[in-house]
């Protein structure tokens, strides 16, 4: 058993951070995105891809994220939502509350500098 109070790894980036747990052969990440965070401004300069290429399977704990897929479709995610996002998207915090998500799929390489 693991707990986010003692993460195995922490990655920080402008207006956000990811705390990683390794449980057995799986990795789980808890991301905190502060108001004003936007993937294309905070993470894209680190990973140097056109859009987020990490697929996400995540539970939204608090706050709201607006997601825009590369195909132009868009939607909001908020507390209690479970989202399965394929590769190819941008996202940003909506409002003044930090967005916190627990991701069971897409955080293994998230926000790693290239």
LODREN-75960 format. One line per 2 residues: for each residue x, y, z of C-alpha. Coordinates in steps of 0.001 Angstrom, whole numbers, plus 500000, padded with zeros to 6 digits. Layout:
N
X:Y:Z ~ ...
% end
This chain:
114
500000:500000:500000 ~ 501166:503517:499195
499967:507002:500127 ~ 500309:510337:498317
501554:511846:501602 ~ 504861:510099:500751
505135:510006:496941 ~ 507891:508054:495219
508550:510974:492867 ~ 507446:514594:492532
507581:516552:489265 ~ 507003:520294:489408
506246:522612:486523 ~ 504834:526138:486259
501542:526342:488189 ~ 501437:522617:488904
502934:519400:490147 ~ 502546:515646:489841
503115:513250:492718 ~ 503821:509682:491603
503276:506377:493377 ~ 504606:503056:492137
502331:500240:493281 ~ 503420:496818:492104
503988:497208:488380 ~ 501642:500198:488075
502161:503946:488382 ~ 499501:506318:489684
499823:510084:489616 ~ 498051:512841:491508
498251:516116:489632 ~ 497514:519513:491113
496977:522311:488625 ~ 496763:525842:490045
494500:528584:488680 ~ 496050:529900:485469
497618:526525:484578 ~ 497361:525504:480937
499076:522444:479454 ~ 500291:524326:476364
501972:526973:478552 ~ 503174:524957:481562
504051:521487:480255 ~ 504463:521786:476465
507769:523710:476801 ~ 509149:520776:478835
508035:517929:476572 ~ 508168:519750:473217
505141:518076:471616 ~ 502362:519861:469715
499706:518738:472188 ~ 499539:516407:475187
500420:512919:473951 ~ 499681:511180:477264
496417:509235:477321 ~ 494680:509765:480658
492279:507682:482710 ~ 491582:509966:485613
489301:510748:488508 ~ 488646:514451:489144
488896:515194:492856 ~ 488356:518964:492823
488386:522021:490579 ~ 487500:522167:486903
489467:521509:483727 ~ 488459:522512:480224
489772:520049:477624 ~ 490120:520699:473879
490954:517712:471701 ~ 493066:518076:468549
489919:517341:466494 ~ 488266:520465:467975
485858:518736:470367 ~ 485850:520163:473879
484331:519552:477311 ~ 484730:520319:481014
485635:517883:483801 ~ 484861:518529:487445
484640:516900:490867 ~ 483447:513286:490731
483977:512942:486973 ~ 485966:510054:485532
487528:510851:482162 ~ 489269:508740:479544
491247:511114:477341 ~ 493105:509849:474298
496341:511395:473080 ~ 496114:514802:471436
494644:517494:473668 ~ 495216:520731:475544
493611:521543:478891 ~ 493428:524382:481380
492044:525228:484799 ~ 488675:526979:484823
488028:529339:487727 ~ 489913:530154:490904
490126:526688:492492 ~ 493044:524310:491879
492140:521242:489832 ~ 493249:517957:491386
493095:514683:489442 ~ 494244:511146:490161
495432:509529:486949 ~ 495719:505762:486582
497204:505710:483081 ~ 498909:508764:481647
501347:510072:484248 ~ 504288:507686:483923
506187:510137:481657 ~ 504028:513227:482220
505983:516494:482448 ~ 509370:514803:482117
511860:517131:480508 ~ 513319:516029:477179
% end
